[in-house]
Amino acid sequence: MVSEQTRRLVRKRSEYLCEYCHSPEYLSPDRFTIDHIMPQSRRFLPCENSYVTVEYIRE
């Protein structure tokens, strides 16, 4: 589970854009989700740099 503080930091860092497609969050009907990426260099240690803001696409 991602803490609310980490969510705020990640969303602010990304400037409220999807970090994959760069779509702005304000154009989305839903708040963007936070994805956890695990860089090999971090060996799976959680930190705010291992998360990205992503647009949730409903299929």
Secondary structure, 3 states (H helix, E strand, C coil): CCCHHHHHHHHHHCCCECCCCCCEHHHCCCCCEEEECCCHHHCCCCCHHHEEEECCCCC
